[in-house]
């Protein structure tokens, strides 16, 4: 009976693995940046909504 340890695991050449790692890291950084933008936009939306719904005059009025 074969076990999982007996199965061959094909590996890509090291340079391809390295390039894949670089690409995945760049994608991860983009996801983090996008998440930061989403959080900042939500905070701005909440602050503006509170100001608009409070009936207080704006700073420029």
Helices and strands as residue ranges (DSSP letters): G 4-6, H 14-54
